Amino acid sequence: MADRRLQVFHTVARLLSFTKAAEHLHMTQPAVTFQIRQLEEHFNTRLFDRTHNRISLTEAGRKVYEYADQIFVLYGEMEEVIREMTGGIRGALTIGASTTIAEYMLPTLLGDFKEKYPEVTVHLRVSNSEGIVSMVENNTIDLGVVESSVNNKNLMVETCKRDHLVAIVPPGHPLTKKKRVRFSQLSQYPFICREEGSGTREVINSYLKQVSDGNTQLNITMELGSPEAVKGAVEAGMGVSIVSRATIQKELQLGTLAYLDLVPPLERPFSFVHQKQKFRLRLVEELLKFARAYCEEHPG
């Protein structure tokens, strides 16, 4: 119902990029440009300044953006009020999750949610924790679930469960003679870690600062972009690593990996992240309520 030209303008103005807006709206860039041109013709003024492949809002564009923001908030409220009056929960929402959570926690949670609310469509975007927080900041996703701390005080952060991290080594590794290991002992072997920006990498770096005497350094020989790749490299005998205990259940059953608890223990929060909004879609509220209950039933 809302004016499509205004929706396209609002997205371009928020992201300050025709390319990103086209991707977000699942449109071609020429189609986005056409919608903006139509709106500029309607108002008989330029809404964007375009210089050196960068765009910025004109004074008129800033005013249109302010009103568009209010219009879409009111439009969202209207839709939700009518849905509550007519009953039923339906619609679409977009969730962003860091890799470990997307691969090992969300499939069951979202499967159960979909079973309860079959008329809801859920879109999942996967990135590292840094990327997910950025998506929440830019309003490109409705809800983020991350595995590291969030420094932006303008966002709402709610811990849903605690995750236990352990050291992993291939079977037959000298460290398998132990049940627990200190970081100084791990540092004696080639270390395989996640990429910069990963929640796991951030937590490990923070842990190292806390337990190290200042002389202990990781012997990083490889940086990989997913838990599966890290586990595969360790299984191949290329080094040791630290991963979530929840990610190695299959490998422990098959006997392709061994794990050791860390001394002192290493835990991190899995957290929901979303914008501080006066009004939030009922669909997002229902998902949060459902996810909180799930985390209480599956605390480990």
Order of alpha helices (4+ residues) and beta strands (2+ residues): alpha-alpha-alpha-beta-beta-alpha-beta-alpha-alpha-beta-alpha-beta-beta-beta-alpha-beta-alpha-beta-alpha-beta-alpha-beta-beta-alpha
